[in-house]
Amino acid sequence: MQGFDPPTQRPFQGLVASRIETYGGRYRASAQGTAGNLFARGSPVLDPSRRRLQGYAPFAKGCGPARGLSPLRLRELEPEKRHGGHFGAGPPYSPKLKEVMKAHELEVRLHTFSMFGMPRLPPEDRRHWEIGEASDSGEAIEKSWKELVPGHKDMSRELCHQQEALWELLTTELIYVRKLKIMTDLLASGLLNLQRVGLLTEVSVETLFGNVPSLIRAHRSFWEEVLGPSLEEMRASGQPLDPISLQNGFLMFSQRFQPYVLYCLRVKQTMAYAREQQDNNPLFHTFVQWCEKHKRSGRQMLGDLLIKPHQRITKYPLLLQAVLKRSPEARAREALNAMIAAVESFLRHINKQVRQGEEQESLVAAAERIGPYEVLEPSSEEVEKNLRPFSTLDLTSPVLGVAPEHTRQLLLEGPVRVKEGREGKLDVYLFLFSDVLLVTKRQRRADKAKVIRPPLMLEKLVCQPLRDPSSFLLIHLTEFQCVSSALTVHCPSPADRARWLEKTQQAQGTCPAAWPEESVHRQQKRVCRRALGRRRE
């Protein structure tokens, strides 16, 4: 990445400075206010040393009303043009005009980047975003492995295929790292440089590319410590690449590529954020288009670049399996199987983390729909004040008695009518989670439902179908296996009743394996037997 320093440190810099210095005169004082009108889109940068060209300034094709005119003729501006008359009456710095001026300033900056290269970032940003170019010279590779193995013509066909598979592993590694560097050296660096001059400050570079430098450093280390030495040995000896030489590096796969856990956890939100910015932010859309057309990007689209890390990390087992398929030696096969197992173990870990993250997001979304906890009616203000600290239901809290990775999940929800005792039927809305059933009441003027009954823990819940094909009985038990409460649930249809009973039974059957006492299913059977025995008596 080459640095670019402005040619002058005067108050006006860049294109504005060059025009002011070239044409001089009484417009030095007013140039700052009318810069947006003086310069046509796409105008080339003029060097102050070209002051002898006082009467001429080349304009790009399609520059609007000023096309082909010398800036000297633009001195006497019409009043409406000076005050943004094209966008309606109003002050000279109306929001519409500011947008136009920002769009023009962005194009000027991007044109400058194209001509002179990307400026270097300040030291505080450089430490994170810039990965030194020194090691790039070591990341070069021949067009074919045959250039390094003089005796390749005498090798067996199977061994040649093995070397082709290993060569694909090496070459695709280098290609992938170069694509990662497009995100840091072009997109992230460009955004940070524009934000230094007040453009695109609303776009979060950290959200888009924050974890990418860690990925690049991980792959640099992998190349320098694992793949690169094997390649150098191949160059020095002229012998085929031995897959066993890669074993130690791949056995440490999870430790080497730990940054991928965080990247894969965020990639869905990152891509959604990028799409939102491109759809709703014209300046960001212009910047991304400029990057995608830049010679360094290789015509790579932003969305394609963001998904590359996910695609690469999942491709390693396939690359190793291709080598295994063409490796007849027992030692090589054993080493490759161990490498594949290590990589797949890490991928399972990533998938588990991603799944837990998605489950947590779903839980938070469900919890946001459930509002006040009002299961009691206080008899006085004093009682209400004392109940208040205990009237908050936190569904995002860990499930008791199980490992932290078990996340509460919303399994079923829907409207029903319930009857408790001899009271009339009440319209309610049920939420069935993986460990608890909530009885709530929809609020007319709010999107949230309030909890009107204490949570019914599934390990203490018994469901019994009733003669009415649309109804069933909910029995909640105490620690002594006695009835704590009972609700008759009337569903909209028999199909709805079947769905509630099925989902509840499934949830109880898949409850985290270690309920403190006996299993829920066995407990239900025992309670039902006891109830039937009492009826006979």
Residue pairs with C-beta under 8 A, 6 or more apart in sequence:
1 117
1 118
1 120
1 130
1 133
1 185
1 189
2 117
2 118
2 120
3 117
3 119
3 120
4 112
4 113
4 116
4 117
4 118
4 119
4 120
5 119
6 13
6 14
6 17
7 17
7 47
7 48
8 17
8 21
8 48
10 17
12 20
12 31
12 32
14 45
14 108
14 109
14 112
15 39
15 43
15 45
15 46
15 108
15 112
16 31
16 32
16 35
16 38
16 39
17 48
18 45
18 46
18 47
18 48
19 31
19 38
19 39
19 46
19 57
19 71
20 27
20 28
20 31
21 48
21 51
22 46
22 48
22 50
22 51
22 53
22 54
22 57
23 54
23 57
23 71
23 72
24 51
25 75
27 34
27 75
31 38
33 92
34 77
34 82
35 101
36 97
36 100
36 101
36 104
37 74
37 77
37 81
37 82
38 71
38 74
39 104
39 108
40 59
40 60
40 63
40 64
40 66
40 67
41 60
41 62
41 63
41 64
41 104
41 107
42 59
42 60
42 61
42 62
42 63
42 107
42 111
43 57
43 58
43 59
43 60
43 63
44 58
44 60
45 111
45 112
45 115
46 57
54 72
55 70
55 72
56 70
57 70
57 71
59 66
59 67
59 68
59 69
61 67
66 74
78 85
79 85
80 86
82 92
83 90
83 91
83 92
84 90
84 91
84 92
84 93
84 94
84 96
84 97
87 94
87 96
87 97
87 100
88 94
88 96
102 199
102 283
103 282
103 283
103 286
105 197
105 199
106 194
106 199
106 200
106 283
106 286
106 287
107 286
109 193
109 194
109 197
109 199
110 286
110 287
110 290
113 119
113 190
113 193
114 290
114 294
118 185
118 186
118 189
118 190
118 193
119 193
120 126
120 130
121 129
121 130
121 189
121 192
121 193
122 196
125 192
128 213
129 184
129 188
129 189
129 192
129 213
130 184
130 185
130 189
131 181
131 184
131 213
131 216
131 217
131 220
135 220
135 224
138 223
138 224
138 228
139 174
139 177
139 223
139 228
141 170
141 171
141 174
141 231
142 148
144 167
145 152
145 163
145 164
145 166
145 167
145 234
145 240
145 241
146 152
148 234
148 235
148 238
149 155
149 163
149 234
149 238
149 239
149 240
150 238
151 238
152 160
152 163
152 240
155 163
155 240
158 326
158 328
159 240
159 326
161 326
162 240
162 243
162 323
162 326
162 327
163 240
163 241
164 326
165 319
165 322
165 323
165 325
165 326
166 241
166 243
166 323
167 241
168 319
168 322
169 227
169 319
169 320
169 323
170 227
170 231
172 315
172 319
173 219
173 222
173 223
173 227
174 223
176 219
176 308
176 312
177 216
177 219
177 220
177 223
179 298
179 300
179 305
179 308
180 212
180 215
180 216
180 219
180 308
180 309
181 216
182 296
182 297
182 298
182 300
182 305
183 209
183 212
183 305
183 306
184 209
184 212
184 213
184 216
185 296
186 291
186 294
186 296
186 297
187 208
187 209
187 288
187 291
187 302
187 305
188 205
188 208
188 209
188 212
190 287
190 290
190 291
191 200
191 203
191 205
191 208
191 287
192 205
194 200
194 287
195 201
195 203
195 205
199 283
200 281
200 283
200 284
200 287
202 281
203 277
203 281
203 284
204 273
207 269
207 270
207 273
208 270
208 273
208 274
208 306
211 259
211 262
211 263
211 266
212 263
212 309
214 259
214 262
215 259
215 260
215 263
215 309
218 256
218 257
218 258
218 259
218 260
221 256
222 249
222 256
222 257
225 249
226 246
226 248
226 249
226 250
227 246
227 249
229 245
230 241
230 242
230 245
230 246
231 241
233 245
234 240
234 241
242 332
243 323
243 327
243 332
243 335
243 336
244 331
244 332
244 335
246 335
246 339
247 335
247 338
247 339
249 256
250 320
250 338
250 339
250 342
250 343
251 338
251 339
251 342
252 342
253 316
253 339
253 342
253 343
253 346
254 342
254 345
254 346
254 349
257 313
257 346
260 309
260 313
260 350
261 349
261 350
261 353
263 309
263 310
264 309
264 310
264 313
264 350
264 353
264 354
265 353
265 354
265 357
267 306
267 307
267 309
267 310
270 306
271 303
271 306
271 307
274 302
274 303
274 306
275 303
277 284
277 285
278 284
278 285
278 288
278 302
279 285
288 302
291 297
291 302
292 299
292 300
292 301
292 302
293 299
313 347
313 350
314 347
316 343
317 340
317 343
317 344
317 347
320 336
320 339
320 340
320 343
321 340
323 336
324 333
324 336
324 337
324 340
327 333
327 336
352 405
356 405
356 407
359 407
359 409
360 396
360 407
362 409
362 410
363 395
363 396
363 407
363 408
363 409
363 410
364 396
366 395
366 410
366 431
366 433
367 394
367 395
367 396
368 448
369 447
369 448
369 449
370 393
370 395
370 431
370 438
370 440
370 448
370 449
370 450
370 451
371 443
371 446
371 448
371 449
371 450
371 451
372 391
372 448
372 450
372 451
373 391
373 392
373 393
373 450
373 451
374 391
374 450
374 451
374 452
375 391
375 451
375 452
375 453
375 454
376 387
378 384
378 387
393 451
393 455
395 408
395 433
396 408
398 404
398 406
399 406
399 407
399 408
399 434
399 435
399 512
401 512
401 514
401 515
401 516
402 512
402 514
403 512
406 512
408 433
408 434
408 435
408 436
409 433
409 434
410 431
410 432
410 433
411 432
411 433
411 434
411 503
411 506
411 507
412 430
412 431
412 432
412 499
412 500
412 503
413 429
413 430
413 431
413 432
414 429
414 430
414 496
414 500
415 427
415 428
415 429
415 430
415 442
415 492
416 428
416 429
416 430
416 489
416 490
416 491
416 492
416 496
416 500
417 425
417 426
417 427
417 428
417 489
417 490
418 425
418 426
418 428
418 439
418 487
418 488
418 489
418 490
419 425
419 426
419 487
419 488
419 490
420 426
420 485
420 486
420 487
420 488
425 490
426 441
427 441
428 439
428 440
428 441
428 452
429 440
429 441
429 442
429 449
430 437
430 438
430 439
430 440
430 489
430 500
431 437
431 438
431 440
431 449
432 500
432 503
432 504
432 507
433 507
434 458
434 507
434 510
434 511
435 457
435 458
435 459
435 507
435 511
435 512
436 455
436 456
436 457
436 458
437 455
437 456
437 458
437 461
437 474
437 504
438 451
438 453
438 455
438 456
439 451
439 452
439 453
439 456
439 487
440 449
440 450
440 451
440 452
441 449
441 450
441 452
442 449
443 449
443 450
453 485
453 487
454 485
456 474
456 476
456 485
457 476
458 504
458 507
458 508
458 511
458 520
459 508
459 511
459 515
459 517
459 520
459 523
460 476
460 477
460 478
460 484
461 474
461 475
461 476
461 477
461 504
461 508
461 520
462 474
462 475
462 476
462 477
462 524
462 527
462 528
463 472
463 473
463 474
463 475
463 500
463 501
463 504
463 505
464 472
464 473
464 475
464 528
465 471
465 472
465 473
465 497
465 501
466 472
466 473
466 488
468 490
469 494
469 497
470 490
470 491
470 492
470 493
470 494
470 496
470 497
471 488
471 489
471 490
471 491
471 497
472 488
472 489
472 491
472 497
472 500
472 501
473 486
473 487
473 488
473 489
474 486
474 487
474 488
474 489
475 483
475 485
475 486
475 527
476 483
476 484
476 485
476 486
477 483
477 484
477 527
478 484
481 523
481 526
481 527
489 497
489 500
491 497
491 500
508 520
508 521
508 524
509 520
509 521
511 520
517 523
